[in-house]
Amino acid sequence: MLRWFLGSLLALFVLLCTAITGGWFWIQHKDFAALASAKLSKSLHRNVHIGHLHIHIHPGK
């Protein structure tokens, strides 16, 4: 039973690390311009156009 528990815990840890790493890369490669333009246009009641909006995550900055 202990081996099953530890194996499940290890699998959960690996899945969590994979999800965090995938999210990290997705955020850095996604263009958020359309989302930001829609939100700004709605809140300002004016048409807003943003060409490109990328988020770059740098540890330690």
Phi and psi in radians as a Rosetta constraint file:
Dihedral C 1 N 2 CA 2 C 2 CIRCULARHARMONIC -1.152 0.35
Dihedral N 2 CA 2 C 2 N 3 CIRCULARHARMONIC -0.691 0.35
Dihedral C 2 N 3 CA 3 C 3 CIRCULARHARMONIC -1.103 0.35
Dihedral N 3 CA 3 C 3 N 4 CIRCULARHARMONIC -0.691 0.35
Dihedral C 3 N 4 CA 4 C 4 CIRCULARHARMONIC -1.112 0.35
Dihedral N 4 CA 4 C 4 N 5 CIRCULARHARMONIC -0.761 0.35
Dihedral C 4 N 5 CA 5 C 5 CIRCULARHARMONIC -1.113 0.35
Dihedral N 5 CA 5 C 5 N 6 CIRCULARHARMONIC -0.810 0.35
Dihedral C 5 N 6 CA 6 C 6 CIRCULARHARMONIC -1.169 0.35
Dihedral N 6 CA 6 C 6 N 7 CIRCULARHARMONIC -0.655 0.35
Dihedral C 6 N 7 CA 7 C 7 CIRCULARHARMONIC -1.129 0.35
Dihedral N 7 CA 7 C 7 N 8 CIRCULARHARMONIC -0.718 0.35
Dihedral C 7 N 8 CA 8 C 8 CIRCULARHARMONIC -1.142 0.35
Dihedral N 8 CA 8 C 8 N 9 CIRCULARHARMONIC -0.703 0.35
Dihedral C 8 N 9 CA 9 C 9 CIRCULARHARMONIC -1.128 0.35
Dihedral N 9 CA 9 C 9 N 10 CIRCULARHARMONIC -0.718 0.35
Dihedral C 9 N 10 CA 10 C 10 CIRCULARHARMONIC -1.145 0.35
Dihedral N 10 CA 10 C 10 N 11 CIRCULARHARMONIC -0.740 0.35
Dihedral C 10 N 11 CA 11 C 11 CIRCULARHARMONIC -1.100 0.35
Dihedral N 11 CA 11 C 11 N 12 CIRCULARHARMONIC -0.714 0.35
Dihedral C 11 N 12 CA 12 C 12 CIRCULARHARMONIC -1.111 0.35
Dihedral N 12 CA 12 C 12 N 13 CIRCULARHARMONIC -0.712 0.35
Dihedral C 12 N 13 CA 13 C 13 CIRCULARHARMONIC -1.103 0.35
Dihedral N 13 CA 13 C 13 N 14 CIRCULARHARMONIC -0.760 0.35
Dihedral C 13 N 14 CA 14 C 14 CIRCULARHARMONIC -1.118 0.35
Dihedral N 14 CA 14 C 14 N 15 CIRCULARHARMONIC -0.752 0.35
Dihedral C 14 N 15 CA 15 C 15 CIRCULARHARMONIC -1.110 0.35
Dihedral N 15 CA 15 C 15 N 16 CIRCULARHARMONIC -0.699 0.35
Dihedral C 15 N 16 CA 16 C 16 CIRCULARHARMONIC -1.129 0.35
Dihedral N 16 CA 16 C 16 N 17 CIRCULARHARMONIC -0.765 0.35
Dihedral C 16 N 17 CA 17 C 17 CIRCULARHARMONIC -1.104 0.35
Dihedral N 17 CA 17 C 17 N 18 CIRCULARHARMONIC -0.692 0.35
Dihedral C 17 N 18 CA 18 C 18 CIRCULARHARMONIC -1.129 0.35
Dihedral N 18 CA 18 C 18 N 19 CIRCULARHARMONIC -0.739 0.35
Dihedral C 18 N 19 CA 19 C 19 CIRCULARHARMONIC -1.134 0.35
Dihedral N 19 CA 19 C 19 N 20 CIRCULARHARMONIC -0.733 0.35
Dihedral C 19 N 20 CA 20 C 20 CIRCULARHARMONIC -1.143 0.35
Dihedral N 20 CA 20 C 20 N 21 CIRCULARHARMONIC -0.771 0.35
Dihedral C 20 N 21 CA 21 C 21 CIRCULARHARMONIC -1.132 0.35
Dihedral N 21 CA 21 C 21 N 22 CIRCULARHARMONIC -0.739 0.35
Dihedral C 21 N 22 CA 22 C 22 CIRCULARHARMONIC -1.092 0.35
Dihedral N 22 CA 22 C 22 N 23 CIRCULARHARMONIC -0.736 0.35
Dihedral C 22 N 23 CA 23 C 23 CIRCULARHARMONIC -1.115 0.35
Dihedral N 23 CA 23 C 23 N 24 CIRCULARHARMONIC -0.682 0.35
Dihedral C 23 N 24 CA 24 C 24 CIRCULARHARMONIC -1.032 0.35
Dihedral N 24 CA 24 C 24 N 25 CIRCULARHARMONIC -0.860 0.35
Dihedral C 24 N 25 CA 25 C 25 CIRCULARHARMONIC -1.211 0.35
Dihedral N 25 CA 25 C 25 N 26 CIRCULARHARMONIC -0.614 0.35
Dihedral C 25 N 26 CA 26 C 26 CIRCULARHARMONIC -1.122 0.35
Dihedral N 26 CA 26 C 26 N 27 CIRCULARHARMONIC -0.764 0.35
Dihedral C 26 N 27 CA 27 C 27 CIRCULARHARMONIC -1.111 0.35
Dihedral N 27 CA 27 C 27 N 28 CIRCULARHARMONIC -0.699 0.35
Dihedral C 27 N 28 CA 28 C 28 CIRCULARHARMONIC -1.259 0.35
Dihedral N 28 CA 28 C 28 N 29 CIRCULARHARMONIC -0.398 0.35
Dihedral C 28 N 29 CA 29 C 29 CIRCULARHARMONIC -1.875 0.35
Dihedral N 29 CA 29 C 29 N 30 CIRCULARHARMONIC 0.006 0.35
Dihedral C 29 N 30 CA 30 C 30 CIRCULARHARMONIC -1.565 0.35
Dihedral N 30 CA 30 C 30 N 31 CIRCULARHARMONIC 2.434 0.35
Dihedral C 30 N 31 CA 31 C 31 CIRCULARHARMONIC -1.659 0.35
Dihedral N 31 CA 31 C 31 N 32 CIRCULARHARMONIC 1.964 0.35
Dihedral C 31 N 32 CA 32 C 32 CIRCULARHARMONIC -1.616 0.35
Dihedral N 32 CA 32 C 32 N 33 CIRCULARHARMONIC 0.246 0.35
Dihedral C 32 N 33 CA 33 C 33 CIRCULARHARMONIC -1.114 0.35
Dihedral N 33 CA 33 C 33 N 34 CIRCULARHARMONIC -0.776 0.35
Dihedral C 33 N 34 CA 34 C 34 CIRCULARHARMONIC -1.122 0.35
Dihedral N 34 CA 34 C 34 N 35 CIRCULARHARMONIC -0.732 0.35
Dihedral C 34 N 35 CA 35 C 35 CIRCULARHARMONIC -1.128 0.35
Dihedral N 35 CA 35 C 35 N 36 CIRCULARHARMONIC -0.811 0.35
Dihedral C 35 N 36 CA 36 C 36 CIRCULARHARMONIC -1.155 0.35
Dihedral N 36 CA 36 C 36 N 37 CIRCULARHARMONIC -0.686 0.35
Dihedral C 36 N 37 CA 37 C 37 CIRCULARHARMONIC -1.102 0.35
Dihedral N 37 CA 37 C 37 N 38 CIRCULARHARMONIC -0.748 0.35
Dihedral C 37 N 38 CA 38 C 38 CIRCULARHARMONIC -1.135 0.35
Dihedral N 38 CA 38 C 38 N 39 CIRCULARHARMONIC -0.773 0.35
Dihedral C 38 N 39 CA 39 C 39 CIRCULARHARMONIC -1.132 0.35
Dihedral N 39 CA 39 C 39 N 40 CIRCULARHARMONIC -0.751 0.35
Dihedral C 39 N 40 CA 40 C 40 CIRCULARHARMONIC -1.183 0.35
Dihedral N 40 CA 40 C 40 N 41 CIRCULARHARMONIC -0.715 0.35
Dihedral C 40 N 41 CA 41 C 41 CIRCULARHARMONIC -1.084 0.35
Dihedral N 41 CA 41 C 41 N 42 CIRCULARHARMONIC -0.702 0.35
Dihedral C 41 N 42 CA 42 C 42 CIRCULARHARMONIC -1.196 0.35
Dihedral N 42 CA 42 C 42 N 43 CIRCULARHARMONIC -0.748 0.35
Dihedral C 42 N 43 CA 43 C 43 CIRCULARHARMONIC -1.329 0.35
Dihedral N 43 CA 43 C 43 N 44 CIRCULARHARMONIC -0.526 0.35
Dihedral C 43 N 44 CA 44 C 44 CIRCULARHARMONIC -1.638 0.35
Dihedral N 44 CA 44 C 44 N 45 CIRCULARHARMONIC -0.196 0.35
Dihedral C 44 N 45 CA 45 C 45 CIRCULARHARMONIC 1.012 0.35
Dihedral N 45 CA 45 C 45 N 46 CIRCULARHARMONIC 0.618 0.35
Dihedral C 45 N 46 CA 46 C 46 CIRCULARHARMONIC -2.469 0.35
Dihedral N 46 CA 46 C 46 N 47 CIRCULARHARMONIC 2.740 0.35
Dihedral C 46 N 47 CA 47 C 47 CIRCULARHARMONIC -1.315 0.35
Dihedral N 47 CA 47 C 47 N 48 CIRCULARHARMONIC 2.226 0.35
Dihedral C 47 N 48 CA 48 C 48 CIRCULARHARMONIC -2.157 0.35
Dihedral N 48 CA 48 C 48 N 49 CIRCULARHARMONIC 2.334 0.35
Dihedral C 48 N 49 CA 49 C 49 CIRCULARHARMONIC -2.195 0.35
Dihedral N 49 CA 49 C 49 N 50 CIRCULARHARMONIC 2.208 0.35
Dihedral C 49 N 50 CA 50 C 50 CIRCULARHARMONIC -2.057 0.35
Dihedral N 50 CA 50 C 50 N 51 CIRCULARHARMONIC 2.196 0.35
Dihedral C 50 N 51 CA 51 C 51 CIRCULARHARMONIC -1.140 0.35
Dihedral N 51 CA 51 C 51 N 52 CIRCULARHARMONIC -1.050 0.35
Dihedral C 51 N 52 CA 52 C 52 CIRCULARHARMONIC -2.502 0.35
Dihedral N 52 CA 52 C 52 N 53 CIRCULARHARMONIC 2.450 0.35
Dihedral C 52 N 53 CA 53 C 53 CIRCULARHARMONIC -2.472 0.35
Dihedral N 53 CA 53 C 53 N 54 CIRCULARHARMONIC 1.873 0.35
Dihedral C 53 N 54 CA 54 C 54 CIRCULARHARMONIC -2.047 0.35
Dihedral N 54 CA 54 C 54 N 55 CIRCULARHARMONIC 2.550 0.35
Dihedral C 54 N 55 CA 55 C 55 CIRCULARHARMONIC -1.897 0.35
Dihedral N 55 CA 55 C 55 N 56 CIRCULARHARMONIC 2.213 0.35
Dihedral C 55 N 56 CA 56 C 56 CIRCULARHARMONIC -2.027 0.35
Dihedral N 56 CA 56 C 56 N 57 CIRCULARHARMONIC 2.155 0.35
Dihedral C 56 N 57 CA 57 C 57 CIRCULARHARMONIC -1.777 0.35
Dihedral N 57 CA 57 C 57 N 58 CIRCULARHARMONIC 2.077 0.35
Dihedral C 57 N 58 CA 58 C 58 CIRCULARHARMONIC -2.103 0.35
Dihedral N 58 CA 58 C 58 N 59 CIRCULARHARMONIC 2.023 0.35
Dihedral C 58 N 59 CA 59 C 59 CIRCULARHARMONIC -1.071 0.35
Dihedral N 59 CA 59 C 59 N 60 CIRCULARHARMONIC 2.421 0.35
Dihedral C 59 N 60 CA 60 C 60 CIRCULARHARMONIC 1.520 0.35
Dihedral N 60 CA 60 C 60 N 61 CIRCULARHARMONIC 0.086 0.35
